[in-house]
Amino acid sequence: MRSPGHQLAALAVASLAMVAGGCATDGLDSRPDVGSEADQLRLGRVHVVLEPQAERSAGEEPDDTDAFEISAGFAFVQGFEEDFVRARVGMPVLPTDVLRPSDCVVSDQLVTAEVSDTLGSDLQELHLVDAGNLSVHIGGQDVDVPLSLVPDLLPYMHGVEYYYYDDELPAAIGREGGRVVVEASGSQTEELPPFRVEGLVPPAMGLHVGEGDLAELADGALVLRWQAETEGSGLVTVRLTGLQGGEPAGAELTCVLSDQGQTRLSFDGLRPLGLMLDADSLRVTASRLRASTFDAGDFIGSELFVERRETIVLPLR
């Protein structure tokens, strides 16, 4: 079930998508009603990302590193709105929760960070709770995820966050996916006791384009192909970025697509959103995600996301 914040974010982004398509809807507000929300909030998330090196078009230097990333946080919140907190602690609502299939928006619009008013509480706090030792078992590999203190930059925000990065993927991760196990020893209070949660690695997408698809690219359309999946959410997320001299140019767009194995996106619908189609090349990053929820003490409905990303870079000239 979506949280009120997920529902409100969906309304806000749907409004943006309709405005981009010429169907403006007035009166939608992404901020929650002060009178309808409890003053306290708890958000928990563990996010595992697997991304092999990008495939480059002919004539470009390959990216010779993979990316294996684990992040986790457990936020106790008092006196702040959910959308503000999600932006502040890096727990954004998933694009697949707020966009319909075939919708595209500027990626920055998916994160609402400008919140000037709080819920009016005298006590305002954003505490990232220590979950103890956090380990992840994936692909035959056990990873102890390091924790670090949150920078002491804001008077109301304190605690710890978890982050791990490696430039090599776990050796035993196959194209068909696998299992992930996350375990934590728990905090020193009953607020976040020890927990264990299992998730699934989604199968690889095999993102690619054919020779005929490159011809479509020259004619003003992006055709993408991948191996469809019948299980899971039935949705994939695609991010599009123009590259000029190897550097991002213009706006990054995020699109949600049905996981049917192929799509065709017209440049006529992407250019008005700010995608730089006069750049040298186009970076396409597609991701498939498996989500699980779990309860750990007061952190009800915490999330485990396992995301598999694939990137290709296509010539625009």
C-alpha positions as MATLAB code, in Angstrom:
seq = 'MRSPGHQLAALAVASLAMVAGGCATDGLDSRPDVGSEADQLRLGRVHVVLEPQAERSAGEEPDDTDAFEISAGFAFVQGFEEDFVRARVGMPVLPTDVLRPSDCVVSDQLVTAEVSDTLGSDLQELHLVDAGNLSVHIGGQDVDVPLSLVPDLLPYMHGVEYYYYDDELPAAIGREGGRVVVEASGSQTEELPPFRVEGLVPPAMGLHVGEGDLAELADGALVLRWQAETEGSGLVTVRLTGLQGGEPAGAELTCVLSDQGQTRLSFDGLRPLGLMLDADSLRVTASRLRASTFDAGDFIGSELFVERRETIVLPLR';
ca = [
       0.000    0.000    0.000;
       1.292    3.440   -0.828;
       1.979    5.834    2.016;
       0.198    9.218    1.985;
       3.472   10.710    0.760;
       3.549    8.286   -2.189;
      -0.033    9.205   -3.070;
       0.618   12.929   -2.851;
       3.787   12.629   -4.916;
       1.829   10.704   -7.524;
      -0.697   13.529   -7.759;
       2.035   16.139   -8.085;
       4.001   14.292  -10.780;
       0.847   13.342  -12.655;
       0.033   17.033  -12.807;
       3.490   17.799  -14.236;
       3.189   15.020  -16.803;
      -0.224   16.286  -17.935;
       1.051   19.839  -18.207;
       3.931   18.615  -20.386;
       1.416   16.829  -22.571;
      -0.872   19.830  -22.865;
      -3.505   18.667  -20.351;
      -2.897   21.051  -17.456;
      -4.666   20.357  -14.172;
      -4.857   23.126  -11.573;
      -5.089   22.922   -7.827;
      -2.846   19.948   -7.021;
      -0.537   20.421   -4.050;
       2.231   17.906   -3.259;
       2.410   18.976    0.379;
       0.324   17.079    2.916;
      -2.520   18.692    4.808;
      -1.177   19.717    8.208;
      -4.344   18.613    9.948;
      -4.411   15.133    8.418;
      -0.853   13.917    9.172;
       0.642   12.623   12.406;
       3.568   14.617   13.708;
       5.907   11.616   13.726;
       7.113    9.549   10.799;
       9.483    6.611   10.327;
      11.071    5.683    7.018;
      13.396    2.730    6.449;
      15.094    1.607    3.258;
      17.892   -0.679    2.064;
      18.768   -0.164   -1.609;
      21.072   -2.492   -3.561;
      22.166   -1.425   -7.069;
      23.954   -3.640   -9.607;
      25.204   -1.917  -12.755;
      27.675   -3.455  -15.239;
      29.883   -1.209  -17.354;
      28.157    0.875  -20.004;
      28.128   -0.339  -23.587;
      29.448    2.369  -25.880;
      28.729    3.092  -29.499;
      31.478    2.499  -32.068;
      34.445    4.838  -31.770;
      33.961    5.705  -28.075;
      36.146    4.567  -25.194;
      34.415    1.915  -23.051;
      33.621    2.472  -19.401;
      35.748   -0.242  -17.791;
      34.189   -0.296  -14.319;
      31.075   -1.890  -12.905;
      29.093   -0.426  -10.018;
      27.918   -2.370   -6.967;
      26.275   -0.070   -4.447;
      24.439   -0.552   -1.162;
      22.818    2.274    0.790;
      20.583    2.137    3.844;
      18.933    4.520    6.267;
      16.292    4.458    8.993;
      14.839    7.892    9.673;
      12.805    8.964   12.690;
      11.111   12.238   11.805;
       9.226   14.782   13.859;
       7.922   18.125   12.657;
       8.750   17.816    8.940;
       6.805   16.868    5.846;
       7.450   13.506    4.203;
       8.454   14.848    0.783;
      11.056   17.122    2.399;
      12.488   14.240    4.422;
      12.651   11.867    1.453;
      14.633   14.428   -0.520;
      16.919   15.185    2.417;
      17.823   11.575    3.297;
      17.915   10.123   -0.238;
      14.745    8.015   -0.100;
      12.794    9.358   -3.083;
       9.518    7.838   -4.163;
      10.048    5.387   -7.028;
       9.228    6.677  -10.524;
       7.085    3.559  -11.029;
       4.921    4.669   -8.080;
       4.103    8.098   -9.493;
       4.289    7.783  -13.288;
       2.082    5.798  -15.614;
       3.574    3.589  -18.343;
       4.902    5.726  -21.248;
       5.026    8.892  -19.087;
       8.269   10.911  -19.119;
       9.230   13.846  -16.888;
      12.350   15.832  -16.054;
      14.122   13.771  -13.388;
      14.483   16.726  -11.011;
      10.697   16.985  -10.809;
      10.530   13.588   -9.108;
      12.221   14.986   -5.994;
      10.419   17.751   -4.128;
      12.939   19.411   -1.839;
      11.581   22.955   -1.562;
       9.500   22.946    1.601;
       9.308   26.227    3.475;
       6.748   25.292    6.132;
       6.884   22.531    8.727;
       4.030   20.822   10.522;
       4.163   23.431   13.253;
       5.742   21.290   15.965;
       7.948   22.918   18.580;
      10.211   19.873   18.368;
      11.703   19.291   14.917;
      13.997   16.334   14.491;
      15.391   14.137   11.727;
      17.260   11.285   13.376;
      18.885    8.557   11.279;
      18.807    5.595   13.644;
      21.785    3.268   14.125;
      20.651   -0.237   13.062;
      23.826   -1.857   14.379;
      25.981   -4.045   12.151;
      24.372   -4.308    8.716;
      25.379   -7.086    6.323;
      24.189   -8.100    2.858;
      24.606  -11.568    1.337;
      24.381  -11.498   -2.457;
      25.897  -13.562   -5.251;
      27.930  -15.742   -2.898;
      29.458  -12.654   -1.280;
      28.983  -11.282    2.245;
      29.258   -7.517    2.526;
      29.526   -5.630    5.813;
      28.076   -2.225    4.992;
      30.044    0.616    6.645;
      28.213    3.318    8.556;
      29.188    6.940    8.965;
      27.951    9.894   10.958;
      25.656   12.287    9.155;
      27.551   15.577    8.606;
      26.748   18.050   11.377;
      25.504   20.738    9.005;
      21.880   21.117   10.104;
      20.807   21.533   13.740;
      17.812   19.203   13.422;
      19.524   16.332   11.534;
      21.785   13.752   13.163;
      22.544   10.041   13.277;
      24.204    7.557   10.936;
      23.839    6.351    7.372;
      25.094    3.201    5.631;
      26.929    3.121    2.313;
      29.084    0.629    0.386;
      30.539    0.852   -3.122;
      32.628   -1.518   -5.234;
      33.658   -1.378   -8.892;
      33.181   -5.127   -9.298;
      29.886   -7.002   -9.217;
      29.440  -10.095   -7.018;
      30.917  -13.007   -8.955;
      27.968  -15.383   -8.622;
      25.272  -13.001   -9.867;
      23.858  -14.539  -13.036;
      21.656  -13.085  -15.729;
      18.649  -14.864  -14.273;
      18.954  -13.102  -10.901;
      19.195  -14.605   -7.434;
      18.504  -13.960   -3.773;
      19.604  -11.209   -1.412;
      19.633  -11.473    2.384;
      19.985   -8.395    4.596;
      20.664   -8.740    8.332;
      21.122   -6.097   11.020;
      22.064   -6.504   14.673;
      19.679   -3.724   15.709;
      19.947   -0.496   17.670;
      20.581   -0.200   21.400;
      16.901    0.563   21.980;
      13.698   -1.304   21.148;
      12.921    1.211   18.412;
      14.861   -0.783   15.791;
      15.503   -4.397   16.904;
      17.563   -6.958   14.953;
      16.018   -7.919   11.637;
      16.517  -10.204    8.666;
      14.881   -9.698    5.273;
      15.175  -11.518    1.959;
      14.768  -10.083   -1.514;
      15.274  -11.037   -5.141;
      17.737   -9.830   -7.761;
      15.755   -9.137  -10.937;
      16.945  -10.802  -14.142;
      19.209   -8.867  -16.510;
      17.437   -6.867  -19.201;
      19.902   -7.254  -22.060;
      19.253   -3.673  -23.206;
      20.243   -3.158  -26.863;
      19.397   -1.580  -30.206;
      19.674   -3.074  -33.689;
      20.981   -1.614  -36.933;
      17.463   -0.713  -38.006;
      16.897    1.002  -34.669;
      19.906    3.260  -35.292;
      18.247    4.310  -38.540;
      15.119    5.172  -36.524;
      17.345    7.264  -34.251;
      18.431    9.323  -37.242;
      14.766    9.765  -38.198;
      13.733   11.143  -34.815;
      12.740    8.153  -32.685;
      14.417    6.088  -29.983;
      13.785    2.345  -30.255;
      14.964    0.188  -27.357;
      14.867   -3.588  -26.985;
      15.386   -5.879  -24.012;
      14.378   -9.262  -22.620;
      10.861   -8.900  -21.235;
       9.941  -10.270  -17.816;
       6.569  -11.702  -16.856;
       7.092  -11.477  -13.071;
       7.771   -8.461  -10.886;
       6.032   -5.099  -11.238;
       5.715   -5.291  -15.021;
       7.459   -1.918  -15.293;
      10.958   -0.657  -16.089;
      12.478    2.789  -15.621;
      14.548    4.494  -18.322;
      16.677    7.623  -17.865;
      17.783    9.623  -20.897;
      20.634   12.145  -20.955;
      22.276   13.990  -23.836;
      26.106   13.930  -23.809;
      28.300   16.649  -25.281;
      32.005   15.846  -25.214;
      31.208   13.042  -22.785;
      29.520   15.418  -20.318;
      25.765   15.693  -19.590;
      23.972   18.376  -21.586;
      20.382   19.502  -21.184;
      17.837   17.906  -18.889;
      17.820   14.299  -17.779;
      14.446   12.657  -18.379;
      12.926    9.728  -16.520;
      10.401    7.498  -18.271;
       8.384    4.548  -16.994;
       7.704    1.800  -19.533;
       5.804   -1.471  -19.589;
       8.212   -4.414  -19.332;
       7.232   -5.783  -22.752;
      10.685   -6.071  -24.304;
      10.673   -3.043  -26.591;
       9.521    0.554  -26.904;
       9.566    3.439  -29.364;
       9.842    7.011  -28.051;
       9.368    9.898  -30.462;
      11.771   12.814  -30.152;
       8.780   15.118  -30.696;
       7.598   14.252  -27.197;
      11.043   14.316  -25.553;
      12.517   17.523  -26.980;
       9.971   19.890  -25.320;
      10.873   18.404  -21.935;
      14.486   19.559  -22.322;
      16.295   16.487  -23.654;
      19.364   17.705  -25.590;
      18.980   15.902  -28.907;
      21.568   18.087  -30.665;
      24.293   16.582  -28.477;
      26.968   14.137  -29.648;
      25.361   11.092  -28.076;
      22.514    9.871  -25.916;
      23.005    7.926  -22.703;
      20.213    5.459  -21.970;
      20.064    3.819  -18.538;
      17.339    1.239  -17.998;
      16.574   -0.372  -14.660;
      14.445   -3.203  -13.379;
      13.694   -3.343   -9.666;
      12.353   -5.854   -7.177;
      10.853   -4.452   -3.976;
      10.138   -6.119   -0.624;
       8.705   -4.631    2.547;
       9.464   -5.615    6.121;
       8.726   -4.532    9.670;
      11.476   -3.879   12.208;
      10.225   -2.593   15.546;
       8.661    0.831   15.084;
       9.819    0.939   11.453;
       6.701   -0.544    9.860;
       6.704   -1.009    6.095;
      10.446   -0.541    5.596;
      11.677   -1.239    2.074;
      14.296   -3.457    0.459;
      14.984   -2.460   -3.150;
      17.219   -4.547   -5.405;
      17.820   -2.719   -8.675;
      19.591   -3.904  -11.790;
      20.703   -1.174  -14.209;
      22.088   -1.334  -17.726;
      23.448    1.563  -19.779;
      24.090    2.044  -23.480;
      25.410    5.157  -25.213;
      24.083    5.859  -28.710;
      25.422    8.291  -31.332;
      23.203   11.229  -32.265;
      25.495   12.439  -35.069;
];
